[in-house]
Amino acid sequence: RHGGDLVANVLKAHGVEFIFCLSGGHISPFLVSSEQQGIRVVDVRHEVNAVFAADAVGRLTGKPGVAAVTAGPGVTNTITAVKNCFMAQSPMVLLGGAAATIMQGRGALQDIDHMAIMKPITKWCYSCRTARDIVPTLRTAFQMAASGVPGPVFVELPLDVLYPITELLPQGGTHARLRAREAKANLKMLESKSKREAKDFLKRIVVPEEAVKNGMNPEQFLQSKPDDSPVFVELPENEKASWGMQTAVKLLQKRLHAGAHESQIYGPLPVTYPLPTGDSVSKTIKYLLLAKRPLVL
């Protein structure tokens, strides 16, 4: 399980049928999860068109359309369409990928300050700093997009918030990230040399909790993985990073993902609309009755 599953759960609970996007690595987790939940992912040829399409859904249905773009230039390419959506008062939710929280401001790929760009042209924007922020943030985003005067909202979803916690392990210098084919080849080579070394290699493979619950041992888990999928293997003690580095990353992992997959409500928050006061209605009736020429209200 990962942050992308949480995003898909919220979208499904809000009746989202389409996500318009130009796909990229920063947002892949929730695109995959959304497709698995029956939400149609429509890939366009330019990010601005993803927002135009989501804007159209908002205008035609009255419900927020959803667009998703990758970090940096993916977000900046949407500016024209987001401003157009803002001026047209169309409900729209834009999901933007971002560099990992730990790498922001340190020269990471496509790392820019999305908030500074999007605040002036949206009703509301927010950056999720932990995985447990995802569900309440997205529920609020849909509420804000549709409440009062409708308009666009922006939610930033950093890499290390969306991806599985195992993806952080190599950053701590405690694990290696291998393709399954590499891990299978390593196991086969070790089995030809020494059963003890092969057994030790299997012990160091990270087996997800879901696989353990399904009764899979490390070898069964490895053999079940497609050749191009990632497998995480704990490094030997003499190859691991310093104790301080390991501790820092472990604390980061706990902060980012703690409590993210506890039971949560994914459904919509109540949408509020501005209602006229009795006094304003009375004044309007008075002006209509007294009007001798066409009147604009």
C-alpha positions in Angstrom: 0.0 0.0 0.0 1.1 3.5 -0.7 0.0 7.1 -0.9 -1.3 6.6 -4.5 -3.9 4.1 -3.2 -5.2 6.8 -0.8 -5.5 9.3 -3.6 -7.4 6.8 -5.7 -9.7 5.9 -2.8 -10.7 9.6 -2.4 -11.3 10.1 -6.1 -13.5 7.0 -6.3 -15.5 8.0 -3.2 -16.1 11.4 -4.9 -17.5 9.8 -8.0 -14.6 10.8 -10.3 -14.9 9.1 -13.6 -11.9 10.6 -15.5 -8.4 11.9 -14.7 -6.9 14.0 -17.4 -3.1 14.0 -17.3 0.2 13.9 -19.0 1.8 11.0 -17.0 5.1 11.1 -15.3 7.1 9.3 -12.6 6.1 11.8 -9.9 2.4 10.9 -10.2 2.5 7.2 -11.4 1.3 5.7 -8.1 -2.1 7.2 -8.1 -2.6 6.9 -11.8 -2.0 3.1 -11.5 -4.2 2.8 -8.5 -7.0 4.9 -10.1 -7.1 2.6 -13.2 -7.3 -0.4 -10.9 -10.4 1.2 -9.3 -12.1 1.7 -12.6 -11.3 5.4 -13.1 -10.4 6.2 -16.7 -7.0 7.9 -17.1 -6.9 10.0 -20.2 -3.4 10.9 -21.3 -3.1 14.2 -23.3 -0.2 15.7 -25.3 0.2 18.8 -23.2 -0.5 19.6 -19.6 -2.6 22.7 -20.5 -5.1 20.4 -22.3 -5.5 18.2 -19.2 -6.8 21.2 -17.3 -8.9 22.4 -20.2 -10.5 18.9 -20.2 -11.1 18.9 -16.5 -12.5 22.4 -16.7 -15.0 21.1 -19.3 -16.1 18.3 -17.0 -16.7 20.8 -14.2 -18.8 23.0 -16.5 -20.9 20.1 -17.9 -21.5 18.2 -14.7 -21.2 20.8 -11.9 -18.8 18.5 -10.2 -15.1 19.1 -10.0 -13.1 17.8 -12.9 -9.7 16.3 -12.1 -6.4 16.9 -13.8 -2.9 15.5 -12.8 0.5 16.7 -13.9 4.1 15.9 -13.0 6.4 18.3 -11.1 8.0 21.5 -12.2 7.3 22.3 -15.9 4.3 19.9 -15.7 2.7 22.3 -13.2 3.8 25.5 -14.9 2.5 24.4 -18.3 -1.1 24.4 -16.8 -1.1 28.1 -15.8 -3.1 29.5 -18.7 -5.8 26.8 -18.3 -5.9 27.2 -14.5 -6.4 31.0 -14.8 -9.1 30.4 -17.4 -10.8 28.0 -15.1 -10.6 30.6 -12.2 -12.1 33.3 -14.4 -14.9 31.0 -15.6 -15.6 29.9 -12.0 -15.4 26.2 -12.9 -14.9 23.6 -10.2 -11.6 21.8 -10.9 -9.0 19.9 -8.8 -5.4 19.9 -10.1 -3.1 17.3 -8.6 0.6 18.1 -9.1 3.6 15.9 -8.4 6.7 17.3 -6.6 10.2 16.4 -5.6 10.6 14.4 -2.4 10.2 16.5 0.7 13.7 15.6 1.9 15.1 16.9 -1.4 13.1 20.0 -2.0 15.3 23.1 -2.2 18.4 20.9 -2.8 18.5 20.8 -6.6 16.2 17.8 -7.1 14.8 17.1 -10.5 12.0 19.6 -11.5 11.9 21.1 -8.1 10.3 24.5 -8.0 8.0 26.4 -5.6 4.6 25.4 -6.9 2.7 27.2 -4.1 4.1 30.6 -5.1 2.9 30.1 -8.6 -0.5 28.6 -8.0 -1.8 30.7 -5.0 -2.6 33.8 -7.1 -4.7 31.8 -9.7 -6.6 29.2 -7.5 -9.2 29.4 -4.8 -7.1 27.2 -2.5 -3.8 25.2 -2.6 -2.0 22.9 -0.3 1.1 20.7 -0.2 0.8 17.3 1.5 3.8 16.9 3.7 2.9 13.4 5.0 1.0 10.4 3.6 -1.7 10.8 6.4 -2.4 14.4 5.0 -3.6 13.0 1.7 -7.1 12.0 2.5 -8.2 15.0 4.6 -6.5 17.4 2.1 -8.2 15.9 -1.0 -11.6 15.9 0.7 -11.1 19.6 1.6 -9.9 20.3 -2.0 -13.1 18.9 -3.5 -15.2 20.8 -1.0 -13.4 24.1 -1.7 -13.6 23.6 -5.5 -17.4 23.3 -5.4 -18.4 25.5 -2.5 -19.4 29.1 -2.7 -18.2 30.5 -6.0 -16.7 27.4 -7.7 -13.1 27.5 -9.0 -9.8 25.6 -9.3 -7.8 24.2 -6.4 -4.3 22.8 -6.4 -2.8 19.9 -4.3 0.9 19.1 -4.3 1.9 15.5 -3.8 5.6 14.9 -3.2 7.3 11.7 -4.4 8.1 10.3 -0.9 4.5 10.9 0.2 3.0 9.0 -2.8 5.5 6.1 -3.2 5.7 3.0 -0.9 7.9 3.4 2.1 10.3 0.8 0.7 11.3 3.4 -1.9 13.0 5.4 0.9 15.2 2.5 2.1 18.0 3.0 -0.5 18.2 6.7 0.6 19.2 5.6 4.0 22.1 3.5 2.7 20.7 0.3 4.3 19.1 -1.4 1.2 19.8 -1.8 -2.5 17.1 -1.5 -5.1 17.3 -4.2 -7.7 15.2 -5.3 -10.6 13.6 -8.6 -9.9 15.5 -10.2 -12.8 18.8 -9.1 -11.2 17.8 -10.5 -7.8 16.7 -13.8 -9.4 20.0 -14.0 -11.2 22.0 -13.3 -8.0 20.0 -16.0 -6.2 20.7 -18.5 -8.9 24.4 -17.7 -8.9 24.6 -18.0 -5.1 22.8 -21.3 -5.1 25.4 -22.7 -7.5 28.2 -21.6 -5.1 26.8 -22.1 -1.6 23.4 -22.8 -0.1 24.3 -20.9 3.0 25.0 -17.7 1.0 21.8 -18.2 -1.0 19.8 -18.6 2.2 21.4 -15.4 3.6 20.5 -13.5 0.5 16.9 -14.6 0.7 16.8 -13.5 4.4 17.8 -10.0 3.3 15.0 -9.5 0.8 12.3 -7.1 2.0 8.9 -8.9 1.8 5.9 -6.6 2.1 3.4 -7.2 4.9 0.7 -8.1 2.4 2.8 -10.9 0.9 3.6 -12.3 4.4 -0.1 -12.3 5.3 -0.6 -14.4 2.1 1.8 -16.9 3.4 4.7 -16.2 1.0 8.3 -16.8 2.0 11.1 -14.6 0.5 11.8 -17.0 -2.4 8.1 -17.3 -3.4 7.8 -13.5 -3.2 10.8 -13.0 -5.4 9.7 -15.6 -8.0 6.2 -13.9 -8.1 7.6 -10.5 -9.1 7.7 -9.5 -12.8 11.3 -9.2 -14.1 11.2 -5.4 -14.3 9.6 -4.7 -10.9 11.7 -3.5 -8.0 13.0 -5.7 -5.2 14.7 -4.3 -2.1 17.5 -6.2 -0.5 19.2 -5.3 2.8 22.9 -4.6 2.4 25.5 -6.5 4.4 26.5 -4.7 7.6 29.9 -3.7 6.3 28.3 -1.9 3.3 25.6 0.0 5.2 25.7 3.8 5.7 26.6 5.3 9.0 24.4 4.8 12.1 23.4 8.5 12.0 22.3 8.4 8.4 20.3 5.2 9.1 18.6 6.8 12.1 17.7 10.0 10.3 16.0 8.1 7.4 14.1 5.8 9.8 12.7 8.8 11.6 11.8 10.4 8.2 10.0 7.2 7.2 8.0 7.1 10.4 7.1 10.8 10.1 6.0 10.5 6.4 3.9 7.3 6.6 2.8 6.9 10.2 -0.9 6.3 10.5 -1.5 6.8 6.8 -3.4 3.5 6.3 -5.6 3.5 9.4 -9.3 3.5 8.9 -10.5 6.8 7.3 -13.5 8.4 5.7 -13.0 9.0 2.0 -16.4 10.4 1.0 -17.3 14.0 0.2 -17.5 16.8 2.8 -20.7 19.0 2.6 -20.6 21.6 -0.1 -21.9 25.0 0.9 -23.5 27.6 -1.3 -24.1 31.3 -0.6 -27.7 32.0 0.2 -29.4 35.4 0.2 -30.6 36.9 3.4 -34.3 37.8 3.9 -33.4 41.5 3.8 -31.6 41.3 0.4 -34.6 39.4 -1.0 -37.0 42.1 0.2 -34.8 44.8 -1.3 -34.6 42.9 -4.7 -38.4 42.6 -4.8 -38.8 46.3 -4.0 -36.4 47.3 -6.8 -38.2 45.0 -9.3 -41.6 46.5 -8.4 -40.3 50.1 -8.7 -38.3 49.6 -11.9 -39.5 51.5 -15.0 -36.5 50.4 -17.1 -34.6 47.1 -17.6 -32.8 46.3 -14.3 -29.6 44.4 -13.8 -29.4 42.5 -10.5 
